[in-house]
């Protein structure tokens, strides 16, 4: 037993003593607690003199307090909250202003790199330091009102009466302005930072349609949507997510179209999220979705503003997260993942042909490998004799069963796909082409796999590329391996059983109250015509009935006025 314990010590590390934190002998624990739980200037000074402010942070109790008239206390709170001057990108600038023949102390605080320095100099510091000396004829206004109305010529400025809100404003690139004797501070919206410009979509490319994609800035993304939907009823409700990060989030919908219950449900879920930090819409999607373990996505993610605008016009709700170039749209049904924005920009005979190819590609990507394994292992009588002899001849020297062949090639292709995505630039596409050709040819030459298997895997890969949605493509790739195993285990019976179970799971799942397989299961009775196939644009008279929108009609029955004869117009009059 002792030998086992001795050996275990080499592989298992265990802390001898539990340490809650690091304690310096030179500092006193009570000082840091005093800083966290009181807003007394005396305790601030005492803690600072004892050196206990090192590593301390201002607690929530202080930050929720009202801003004090005492300028020294305000400075202590702000400096301690940001650990100034240790925090090197925080700019803390003190100066004096003269108002009503009184010289008052003032200071500003902002984050370097997130604010417009020129705007702060020209529209904050210069007016306060120079224009405040001008003689005032109007003696009715108090100092704060005069500073607010006359001395800060900035278009977005507001009064804030607590430390927490002013600190949040500074964290988002604002400039906090404190003036002696005022029980509030001013927050100027001076934010500006480097960001990626508007570029062409990378994962949702189209030939005919806009070539703009979202970027990481929330206000630029909302503006891209407003540029398309010039509607006074387009609403943007702002929400902050993250207990620490306070990441800005925008919920967008069209007020007189979207169902109020849907809007309320989206806002409720977004506001109820309790997490310290959130960085991307992919994380937000996992917090919002109805079923975590469902294979298919339940929220539609897109990088195209025109796609979001189109779905908003139908009655959906969009959620935009700052820092993410992907926008979430809900609810999402199966048809949304099979359509592209290009479908509305081309004539309906063309789009129906393209959709037929796309649906065929989805079926191939999902079922072809499993069907091939099932036929070659269990249902050889279904194969024409000449083709059966050709398949057997090609597999004569292959040492593995067909299911092992298939799994080897599928895993190899997934490795090539993943490597092509991770390798930068043009090298990635080169790896995909060269790697596929070299590995395929080498595998056939070495008799590891048969030539027919290379053909099956290649056709399956082409089918998976026809799926417009990245999330749905992932789902199909995962389910494809399940159908390979089912086909190898029980032939067509296994595949049929898998299809039934999948259909039941999809039919029972919902996205924000809307069944995922709508409008097929359950079947809806409305006149919405953009389902698997699409009618001409002038026949798309109604919005989706499964969204229970306020305004069902999207266009009148006769939307092409030029088709109405003059005699018919006179009769109507």
Secondary structure by P-SEA (a helix, b strand, c coil): caaaaaaaaaccccccccccbbbbccccaaaaaaaaccccaaaaaaaaaaccccccccccccccccccccaaaaaaaaaaaccccccccbbbbbbccccccbbbbbbbbbbcccccaaaaacccccccccccccccccccccaaaaaacccccccbbbbbccaaaaaaaaaabbbbbbbccccbbbbbcbbbbbbbcccccccccccccccccccccaaaaaaaaaaacccccbbbbbbbccccccbbbbbbbccccccaaaaaaaaaaaaaccccccccaaaaaaacccccccccccccccccaaaaaaaaaabbbbbbbccccbbbbccccccccccccccccccaaaaaaaaaaaaaaaaaaccaaaaaaaaaccccccccaaaaaaaaaaaccccccaaaaaaaaaaaaaaaaaaaaacccaaaaaaaaaaaaaaaaaaaaaccccaaaaaaaaaaaaaaaacccaaaaaaaaaaaaaaaaaaaccaaaaaaaaaaaaaaaaaacccccccccccccccccccccccccccccccccccccccccccccccccccccccccaaaaaaac
